[in-house]
Amino acid sequence: MDDTKIVEKIMRTLSDQYTYIVVAIEESKDITTMTVDELQSSLNTHAHKLNRKNKTEEDQVLKVEDRFGGRGRFSYRGRGGGRGRQSYNKSTIECFKCHKMGHFQYECPNWKEAHFTAFEDEDDLLLMASVNHARSERQDMWFIDSGCSNHMCNDGKMFTALDRSFNHSVKLGNNSRLNVARKGVVKLMLKGISYAIGEVYYVPDLKNNLLSVGQLQEKGLSVTFKNGKCNIQHPRRGEIVEADMSLNRMFVVFSEEECNDRQQEECLQTTSNETFKLWHERFGHLSTKGMHTL
């Protein structure tokens, strides 16, 4: 068995106390070229650092407890420490994530760069993607978001109707919140046809407008991602819009600003035909004359 397989097997079978060490080795070393001797040396080195850190941590806790009686609010919660809130000097602590001094790995800012939120039962989910795109500030740009629980818009002028009694908030990955001022209806012009999108949150501080994949599917639309494209289909009308994947792997829909007279007529005609067909089916395929009488 070659060294690579042995190294991988050893790292998989290490106990939980070596988790941080394994992560540090994987990020700083090339596992595919590492020998067993090199792995042993790295484990010994990181274990020594970890033991030294734990010893320093315990010594600092004992000093603080001795000063404040072991039960005051100033003691640090270390291994066996008190229940206090004041932290001790971390200048000697090395982070196993970024290898900088002054904080633990679980406190590392590199872990805290939240690009999406964790799900909580009572909180709406908001995907905050980092978008470096010259057109991302356009108000007619909408991101198709599979991680967002609700449609969201940052421009109150785009709403044709607003429920002013509605007040809510959405939670971000860093536990901060954005206020949802209202909810209402937004009209999007796609391929010359006007679509009314209901239950849209008005979030003034939101950077980009978001279309929730889950909410679209709840309305009976089919949303598929394939070959670098996102396709949204209506069960009867067919394709509503198709979005290409951008350079930063996002799917963007651009709403046309307004209809011309011909397009507006087509919009109204489409809506009228759909409504007529719906009620025609509801009345058991009643004749056209009977429908007009009703």
C-alpha positions in Angstrom: 0.0 0.0 0.0 1.5 3.4 -1.0 2.1 6.2 1.4 -0.9 8.3 0.1 -3.5 5.7 1.0 -1.9 5.1 4.4 -1.8 8.8 5.1 -5.5 9.2 4.1 -6.5 6.2 6.2 -4.6 7.5 9.3 -6.3 10.9 9.0 -9.7 9.4 8.6 -9.3 7.2 11.7 -8.0 9.9 14.1 -10.2 10.7 17.1 -12.3 13.9 17.4 -9.7 15.7 19.4 -7.5 15.8 16.3 -10.1 17.3 14.1 -8.6 20.8 14.1 -5.2 19.4 13.5 -6.4 17.4 10.5 -8.1 20.5 9.0 -4.9 22.5 9.5 -2.7 19.8 7.8 -5.1 19.5 4.9 -5.1 23.2 4.3 -1.3 23.6 4.6 0.0 20.4 3.0 -0.5 18.5 -0.2 -1.9 15.2 1.1 -1.3 13.4 -2.2 2.5 13.8 -1.9 2.8 13.5 1.9 4.7 10.5 3.4 3.8 8.7 6.6 6.9 10.3 8.3 5.8 13.8 7.3 2.3 13.1 8.6 3.7 11.9 11.9 5.9 15.0 12.2 3.0 17.3 11.4 0.7 15.6 13.9 3.4 15.9 16.6 4.0 19.5 15.9 0.3 20.5 15.9 -0.4 18.4 19.0 2.4 20.1 20.8 1.0 23.5 19.9 -2.5 22.4 21.0 -1.2 21.1 24.3 0.7 24.3 24.9 -2.4 26.3 24.1 -4.5 24.3 26.5 -1.9 24.6 29.2 -1.8 28.3 28.8 -5.6 28.5 28.8 -5.9 26.6 32.0 -3.2 28.6 33.7 -4.9 31.9 32.7 -8.3 30.6 34.0 -6.7 29.6 37.3 -5.2 33.0 37.7 -8.5 34.8 37.1 -10.4 32.4 39.4 -7.9 32.9 42.1 -8.3 36.7 41.8 -12.1 36.7 41.8 -12.9 33.8 44.0 -13.7 31.3 41.2 -17.3 32.4 40.9 -17.3 35.9 39.7 -18.5 37.2 36.3 -14.9 37.9 35.3 -13.7 34.4 34.9 -13.3 32.8 31.5 -15.2 29.6 30.7 -12.3 27.4 29.9 -11.9 23.7 30.6 -13.4 23.5 34.1 -13.4 27.3 34.4 -16.0 29.6 35.8 -19.1 31.1 34.2 -17.9 34.6 33.7 -18.0 36.8 30.6 -14.6 38.6 30.5 -12.2 36.9 28.1 -8.5 36.6 28.9 -5.5 37.7 26.8 -5.5 35.6 23.6 -2.3 37.1 22.1 -0.5 33.8 22.5 -3.3 31.8 20.8 -2.8 30.6 17.2 -5.8 30.0 14.9 -5.7 26.7 13.1 -7.7 28.2 10.2 -5.7 31.3 9.2 -2.6 30.6 11.5 -2.8 34.1 12.9 -2.5 34.9 16.6 -5.2 36.3 18.8 -8.2 34.0 18.3 -9.4 30.4 18.2 -10.3 28.7 15.0 -14.1 28.8 15.8 -13.7 32.6 16.1 -11.8 33.0 12.9 -13.3 35.6 10.5 -12.6 33.3 7.6 -15.3 30.9 9.0 -17.7 33.9 9.5 -17.8 35.1 5.9 -21.5 34.2 5.5 -22.7 33.9 1.9 -26.0 32.3 2.9 -28.1 31.9 6.0 -28.6 28.8 8.1 -32.2 27.7 8.3 -34.3 28.4 11.4 -37.9 27.3 11.7 -39.3 30.8 12.5 -37.0 32.9 10.3 -37.2 33.5 6.6 -34.2 32.4 4.7 -32.2 34.9 2.6 -29.3 34.0 0.3 -26.9 36.9 0.3 -24.7 36.2 -2.6 -21.5 38.2 -3.2 -22.0 39.6 -6.7 -19.3 41.4 -8.5 -21.2 42.5 -11.6 -21.3 45.9 -13.2 -25.1 45.7 -13.7 -26.0 44.4 -10.2 -27.4 47.8 -9.1 -30.0 47.9 -11.8 -33.5 47.9 -10.4 -34.9 45.6 -13.1 -32.4 42.9 -12.3 -33.7 39.8 -10.4 -31.6 36.9 -9.1 -33.2 33.5 -9.3 -32.4 32.2 -5.8 -32.9 28.6 -4.7 -31.8 29.5 -1.1 -34.3 32.3 -0.5 -37.6 31.5 1.1 -39.5 34.5 -0.3 -39.4 36.9 -3.2 -37.8 40.2 -2.1 -37.5 43.6 -3.7 -35.6 46.7 -2.6 -37.5 49.3 -4.6 -40.9 50.4 -3.4 -41.7 52.0 -6.8 -41.8 48.6 -8.4 -44.8 47.6 -6.3 -48.3 48.0 -7.8 -49.9 47.1 -4.4 -48.6 47.0 -0.9 -49.9 45.6 2.4 -48.9 48.4 4.8 -50.0 46.5 7.8 -47.4 43.8 7.2 -44.1 44.0 9.2 -41.5 41.3 9.3 -37.7 40.7 9.2 -35.3 38.3 7.5 -32.2 36.9 9.1 -28.8 36.8 7.6 -26.0 34.3 8.1 -24.1 36.6 10.5 -27.3 36.7 12.7 -28.1 40.3 11.7 -31.5 41.1 10.4 -33.0 43.2 7.6 -36.4 44.8 8.1 -39.3 43.9 5.8 -41.3 47.1 5.6 -44.2 45.8 3.5 -45.3 43.0 1.2 -47.2 43.2 -2.0 -47.4 42.7 -5.8 -44.6 43.5 -8.3 -45.1 43.4 -12.1 -42.3 42.0 -14.2 -42.2 42.4 -18.0 -40.7 39.2 -19.5 -40.5 38.6 -23.2 -43.2 41.2 -23.8 -45.7 39.8 -21.3 -46.6 41.3 -18.0 -46.6 38.9 -15.0 -47.9 39.9 -11.5 -45.7 38.4 -8.8 -47.5 38.3 -5.4 -46.4 37.9 -1.8 -43.1 39.9 -2.5 -41.3 41.3 0.5 -40.3 45.0 0.3 -36.8 45.1 1.9 -35.4 48.6 1.5 -31.9 47.6 2.6 -31.6 44.6 0.4 -28.8 44.9 -2.3 -30.4 42.8 -5.0 -33.9 41.7 -5.9 -34.5 38.0 -5.4 -37.0 35.5 -6.9 -37.5 32.5 -4.7 -37.4 29.2 -6.5 -39.5 27.6 -3.8 -42.2 30.3 -4.0 -42.3 29.9 -7.8 -42.8 26.2 -7.5 -45.6 26.7 -5.0 -47.4 28.6 -7.7 -47.2 25.6 -10.0 -44.3 26.8 -12.1 -41.5 24.4 -13.1 -38.0 25.7 -12.4 -35.1 23.6 -13.9 -31.4 24.2 -13.9 -29.5 22.4 -16.7 -26.5 23.0 -18.9 -25.8 26.5 -17.5 -29.4 27.7 -17.9 -32.4 28.2 -15.6 -35.7 27.6 -17.3 -39.1 28.7 -15.8 -42.1 27.1 -17.3 -45.8 27.6 -16.9 -47.9 24.4 -17.1 -50.1 25.8 -19.9 -48.3 28.8 -21.3 -45.0 27.1 -21.7 -41.7 28.9 -21.2 -41.9 32.1 -19.3 -38.2 33.0 -19.2 -34.8 31.3 -19.6 -31.8 32.8 -17.8 -28.1 32.0 -18.7 -25.6 31.4 -15.9 -23.4 34.5 -15.3 -19.6 34.4 -14.7 -20.1 34.2 -11.0 -22.5 31.3 -11.3 -25.7 33.3 -10.8 -28.9 33.2 -12.8 -30.3 36.6 -13.5 -33.6 37.7 -15.0 -34.0 41.2 -16.5 -37.4 42.8 -16.5 -38.2 45.0 -19.4 -39.0 48.5 -18.2 -42.4 48.9 -19.9 -44.6 47.6 -22.7 -45.3 49.5 -25.9 -49.0 49.7 -27.0 -48.8 46.4 -29.0 -47.1 44.5 -26.2 -49.6 45.9 -23.6 -52.4 44.7 -25.8 -50.8 41.3 -26.0 -50.4 41.3 -22.2 -54.1 42.0 -21.7 -55.2 39.6 -24.3 -53.1 36.8 -22.8 -54.6 37.5 -19.4 -58.1 37.7 -20.8 -57.7 34.4 -22.8 -56.4 32.6 -19.7 -59.3 33.8 -17.6 -61.8 32.8 -20.2 -60.3 29.4 -20.6 -60.2 28.9 -16.8 -63.9 29.7 -16.3 -64.8 27.7 -19.4 -63.3 24.6 -17.8 -64.9 25.4 -14.4 -68.4 25.5 -16.0 -68.0 22.1 -17.6 -66.9 23.4 -21.0 -69.9 25.7 -21.4 -70.5 27.1 -24.9 -69.0 30.5 -25.8 -72.5 32.1 -26.0 -73.3 30.8 -22.5 -70.0 32.1 -21.2 -70.6 35.6 -22.6 -74.1 35.5 -21.1 -72.6 34.8 -17.7 
